[in-house]
Amino acid sequence: MRHDLHIHTTASDGVLSPEQIVQNAVAGGLHVIAITDHDTTNAVPAAQAEAAKVGLQVIVGAEVSSTWQGREIHVLGYGLDLESAAVRDIDVRARQRRIDRMEEMVVNLRGQEISVSMDDVVQAAGPDHHMIGRPHLAAALVELGHASSVTDAFDRWIANHHPAFVPTELGGPEEAVELIRDAGGTAVWAHPPTDTLEALLPDLVAAGLRGLEVYRPANSGRTTRVLQAAATEHGLVVTGGSDWHNPERNQPMGSFWVTSGQLRDFRTESQLPD
């Protein structure tokens, strides 16, 4: 079976609705996907309802944000209990902070004489959004003529190293892991930077981290080998996904997948049906 365990919808910073994601996944030949919106599971029920019509398996997921030494660290949670208090905590802790953060970034851009408002960002996010994120700000910058594309907006104005950038600052990564565990989920470090593994990975494992996202379209062979070795050393499962957001940023859905064999230990760990 073909799996893609890292996909975003309009509930956070993707451009397709949950139903459209399912339709594109089926058209792309995928058999199992995970909806992993930033800090919310809001899109999962709609995706699962649509998937039931076409025989696609949708895994409950979320990408929980955190900050470590000024860097954003994201932890994927799989198999979360949608009715748990911890899932609600993940959502509630993030929504207002993401609004506050975006307002700070808008102010920073105005300080650079880039005219953009919070209303512009909300309009760019569209009526289905549940979380505000940088891609929405980037889309607003494109609409206002300050950038030629979302990628250009990131490169010129709002990437991590630019003055307008403000970290999400939603607590530390150990807290993110613990929230996922409290929600009954399997915690997997999303797109882990290899230069942070030695310093951060032991603490995350101690907090209950169970896996590393090893397989990604952007990973070089060397990066994949380093992450595989780290997973083996710490007794972790491995996962993979496209981190799909939109057609501009990503290849068509289904262009990248991970096999059942590569995910055997993850599926066992997460008690997912075959």
Order of alpha helices (4+ residues) and beta strands (2+ residues): beta-alpha-beta-alpha-beta-beta-alpha-alpha-alpha-alpha-alpha-beta-alpha-beta-alpha-beta-beta-alpha
